[in-house]
Amino acid sequence: MAALLDDAAITEALGQLPQWRRDGDAIVRTAKLPSFPTAIAVVDRVAVVAEERDHHPDIDIRWRTLHFRCSTHSAGGVTGLDVELAAAIDKAIDTAVDAQAAARS
C-alpha cells in the first residue's frame, strides 16, 4: 500500500502542480477545455494512463469542463501515486490543448 503524504509533503508537491489544490483528503483540479471533443480526448488519455498505473482519479465531465480528484482510497488520503497521476493529467491536458491549437493553424 502506498504511504500517505504528510501536510508538508502535499504542500511541496502542490508547488510543482500549480493548477491543483488540496480538498480534504484529495488533490483536485478543474480544467476548461476549448471544446467537448477535446475534453473527451483528455478523459480518454487519462483513462489509458490510469489503467497503466492501476490508479484511477474521480472525473466529472461537464461539457468542456473536467473536474479531477485524486486520492488513494485504500490509504485514506493523498499519496505519491496521486501526485504522479496529477502530473500525468496535466500532461494529457496540455497535449490535447496543443493538438487542437495545431489543428486550427
DOFI-543373 format. One line per 5 residues: number of its first residue (from 0); for each residue x, y, z of N, C-alpha, C, O, CB. Coordinates in steps of 0.02 Angstrom, whole numbers. Glycine has a CB too. Example, Ala and Ser with C-alpha at 12.3 -4.5 7.8 and 13.67 -1.06 7.14 Angstrom:
REM residues 2
0> 660 -284 390 615 -225 390 660 -165 390 712 -166 423 565 -224 452 | 642 -112 354 684 -53 357 645 2 394 670 57 402 704 -30 286 $
REM end
This chain:
REM residues 105
0> 42 -59 0 0 0 0 44 62 0 96 64 34 -48 0 61 | 25 112 -37 62 175 -41 55 213 26 2 211 58 36 219 -100 | 109 246 45 109 284 108 77 352 99 86 385 48 181 291 134 | 38 372 149 8 439 148 62 492 151 113 484 185 -41 447 207 | 51 546 116 95 604 120 72 647 178 12 655 189 96 644 53 $
5> 120 676 214 100 722 267 85 791 236 95 801 177 156 728 321 | 60 836 278 39 902 253 96 939 217 85 969 165 13 945 310 | 156 935 245 213 970 214 229 941 146 244 978 99 275 966 260 | 226 875 140 241 842 75 188 859 24 203 868 -35 247 766 84 | 126 863 45 72 881 -2 81 953 -25 75 968 -84 2 872 31 $
10> 96 997 21 108 1068 4 166 1074 -45 162 1112 -93 121 1110 67 | 219 1037 -32 277 1038 -77 258 1012 -146 277 1042 -197 335 996 -48 | 221 958 -149 200 929 -213 156 978 -252 163 985 -312 163 863 -202 | 111 1011 -217 67 1059 -250 105 1119 -277 82 1153 -322 13 1082 -202 | 164 1132 -249 207 1185 -276 230 1169 -347 246 1214 -385 267 1196 -231 $
15> 232 1105 -363 251 1083 -431 191 1071 -475 198 1057 -535 293 1019 -427 | 132 1077 -447 69 1066 -483 24 1127 -473 -25 1123 -436 33 1000 -459 | 40 1183 -505 6 1246 -490 -69 1247 -505 -105 1289 -478 38 1301 -528 | -93 1202 -547 -165 1201 -563 -205 1160 -513 -267 1158 -516 -175 1171 -633 | -171 1128 -467 -202 1084 -418 -207 1117 -350 -168 1162 -334 -164 1018 -413 $
20> -256 1095 -311 -263 1118 -242 -286 1060 -198 -312 1009 -222 -313 1179 -237 | -275 1068 -135 -297 1017 -89 -370 1028 -71 -392 1084 -62 -253 1016 -25 | -406 973 -67 -475 974 -45 -485 914 2 -500 859 -21 -525 972 -106 | -475 926 66 -482 872 115 -429 818 104 -369 832 108 -551 841 111 | -452 758 92 -405 702 84 -388 688 11 -372 632 -8 -435 640 115 $
25> -393 740 -31 -380 732 -103 -346 795 -130 -345 848 -98 -445 717 -141 | -320 788 -191 -298 847 -229 -345 851 -289 -365 800 -318 -222 842 -251 | -362 912 -308 -413 922 -360 -390 974 -411 -351 1019 -396 -479 943 -328 | -417 967 -471 -405 1016 -524 -467 1020 -567 -500 970 -581 -342 996 -567 | -483 1080 -589 -535 1092 -638 -501 1119 -701 -460 1164 -697 -590 1142 -612 $
30> -518 1090 -758 -489 1112 -821 -546 1127 -870 -590 1086 -880 -442 1058 -851 | -543 1187 -899 -591 1206 -951 -556 1199 -1018 -507 1233 -1032 -618 1279 -940 | -582 1154 -1059 -553 1139 -1123 -587 1179 -1178 -643 1203 -1169 -557 1064 -1138 | -555 1186 -1236 -583 1228 -1290 -645 1198 -1323 -683 1234 -1355 -531 1240 -1341 | -655 1132 -1316 -713 1101 -1348 -731 1037 -1312 -690 1009 -1274 -700 1088 -1424 $
35> -791 1013 -1323 -812 949 -1294 -769 892 -1319 -746 851 -1279 -886 936 -1309 | -756 886 -1385 -713 832 -1408 -643 834 -1376 -614 781 -1363 -707 834 -1484 | -616 893 -1365 -551 898 -1333 -555 873 -1261 -510 838 -1237 -524 971 -1335 | -608 891 -1226 -617 867 -1158 -621 791 -1155 -590 760 -1112 -681 897 -1127 | -658 762 -1202 -664 689 -1203 -597 656 -1222 -580 602 -1198 -719 667 -1253 $
40> -558 689 -1266 -491 663 -1282 -447 661 -1220 -409 614 -1210 -458 707 -1337 | -453 712 -1178 -415 713 -1115 -437 655 -1071 -395 619 -1044 -424 780 -1078 | -502 645 -1064 -527 591 -1023 -503 523 -1050 -483 480 -1012 -604 592 -1020 | -504 515 -1116 -479 453 -1146 -406 441 -1129 -387 385 -1112 -489 455 -1222 | -365 493 -1135 -294 486 -1120 -282 472 -1046 -241 429 -1028 -255 550 -1140 $
45> -319 506 -1003 -312 494 -931 -334 422 -914 -304 390 -871 -355 545 -890 | -385 397 -948 -407 327 -937 -350 278 -952 -339 230 -915 -469 311 -980 | -315 290 -1007 -259 246 -1025 -204 249 -973 -180 197 -950 -231 265 -1095 | -186 309 -953 -133 318 -903 -154 286 -837 -114 253 -804 -117 393 -893 | -216 297 -816 -240 269 -753 -239 193 -754 -220 162 -704 -311 295 -739 $
50> -260 164 -809 -258 91 -815 -187 64 -812 -174 14 -779 -292 69 -880 | -141 98 -846 -71 77 -844 -43 78 -773 -3 36 -755 -28 122 -889 | -65 126 -734 -40 135 -665 -82 97 -614 -63 91 -556 -38 209 -647 | -140 72 -635 -188 42 -590 -205 90 -533 -209 70 -474 -161 -25 -562 | -213 153 -551 -231 205 -503 -275 255 -539 -253 285 -589 -166 240 -472 $
55> -336 264 -515 -387 299 -554 -413 361 -518 -429 358 -459 -444 252 -570 | -418 417 -554 -447 477 -524 -524 475 -529 -552 438 -569 -420 540 -558 | -556 515 -488 -627 529 -499 -629 585 -551 -592 634 -546 -664 549 -431 | -672 577 -601 -678 626 -654 -751 645 -663 -795 602 -669 -649 599 -721 | -764 709 -663 -831 736 -675 -827 776 -740 -786 822 -746 -857 781 -615 $
60> -869 758 -787 -870 792 -853 -932 836 -856 -988 812 -848 -868 740 -912 | -920 899 -869 -975 948 -878 -961 986 -942 -928 1037 -941 -982 996 -817 | -985 961 -997 -974 988 -1064 -899 995 -1076 -866 944 -1087 -1009 1056 -1072 | -871 1055 -1075 -799 1065 -1088 -758 1070 -1024 -698 1081 -1027 -788 1128 -1130 | -790 1062 -967 -756 1070 -903 -748 1002 -870 -796 964 -862 -795 1118 -857 $
65> -687 987 -851 -671 925 -817 -649 939 -746 -610 985 -734 -616 885 -856 | -674 900 -699 -653 905 -630 -619 839 -612 -648 785 -617 -715 919 -582 | -557 843 -591 -518 785 -571 -508 785 -496 -496 837 -466 -450 783 -608 | -512 727 -466 -500 718 -394 -456 657 -386 -474 602 -406 -568 712 -353 | -398 667 -355 -351 612 -345 -342 599 -270 -324 644 -233 -283 626 -378 $
70> -354 538 -250 -346 516 -181 -336 441 -183 -367 406 -223 -407 537 -136 | -294 416 -139 -285 344 -135 -333 319 -81 -319 324 -21 -210 326 -118 | -389 293 -102 -442 275 -56 -418 221 -6 -436 224 53 -503 249 -95 | -379 173 -30 -356 120 15 -309 145 69 -303 114 122 -321 66 -26 | -277 202 57 -231 231 107 -266 286 148 -241 306 201 -169 260 73 $
75> -323 309 124 -360 360 161 -337 431 149 -348 474 192 -357 346 232 | -306 445 92 -285 513 77 -238 517 19 -238 474 -25 -253 543 137 | -197 569 18 -152 583 -37 -86 546 -28 -55 548 25 -139 659 -43 | -66 511 -81 -2 475 -82 38 499 -143 14 539 -183 -13 398 -84 | 97 473 -149 138 488 -207 105 467 -272 116 497 -324 206 455 -201 $
80> 64 415 -270 28 393 -330 -17 448 -356 -24 457 -417 -14 331 -315 | -47 485 -310 -93 539 -331 -55 597 -362 -77 627 -411 -133 564 -271 | 3 613 -333 44 667 -360 69 649 -430 68 690 -475 105 681 -314 | 90 587 -439 113 564 -506 56 565 -555 65 585 -613 143 494 -501 | -3 543 -534 -61 543 -579 -82 615 -597 -100 628 -654 -120 506 -546 $
85> -79 660 -549 -95 730 -562 -49 759 -616 -71 794 -661 -90 772 -498 | 16 743 -611 63 767 -662 47 737 -730 52 772 -781 136 749 -642 | 27 674 -732 8 642 -796 -56 674 -824 -63 681 -884 -2 567 -786 | -103 692 -780 -164 725 -803 -147 793 -833 -173 812 -885 -214 734 -744 | -102 830 -800 -80 895 -828 -51 885 -898 -66 924 -943 -27 927 -782 $
90> -11 834 -906 20 821 -972 -34 804 -1024 -31 827 -1081 71 762 -967 | -84 765 -1005 -138 747 -1051 -177 809 -1072 -195 817 -1130 -185 696 -1019 | -189 853 -1024 -225 915 -1040 -183 958 -1088 -209 982 -1138 -241 955 -975 | -120 968 -1072 -77 1009 -1114 -71 980 -1185 -73 1018 -1234 -7 1015 -1083 | -64 915 -1190 -58 882 -1255 -121 892 -1297 -117 907 -1356 -43 808 -1246 $
95> -179 883 -1266 -242 891 -1303 -253 963 -1325 -276 975 -1381 -300 868 -1260 | -238 1010 -1282 -247 1081 -1300 -198 1100 -1356 -218 1134 -1403 -235 1127 -1238 | -136 1077 -1351 -87 1090 -1404 -108 1060 -1470 -100 1091 -1523 -19 1064 -1384 | -135 999 -1468 -157 965 -1530 -215 1003 -1562 -218 1009 -1623 -177 893 -1515 | -261 1027 -1522 -317 1065 -1551 -293 1130 -1580 -315 1150 -1634 -370 1078 -1497 $
100> -247 1163 -1545 -220 1227 -1572 -184 1215 -1638 -190 1255 -1684 -172 1260 -1521 | -146 1162 -1642 -110 1146 -1704 -158 1130 -1761 -146 1149 -1818 -62 1087 -1693 | -213 1097 -1746 -262 1080 -1797 -297 1143 -1824 -318 1145 -1882 -314 1032 -1768 | -302 1194 -1782 -334 1256 -1804 -287 1299 -1845 -309 1343 -1882 -358 1295 -1745 | -222 1286 -1840 -173 1329 -1876 -169 1312 -1949 -131 1343 -1986 -103 1322 -1846 $
REM end
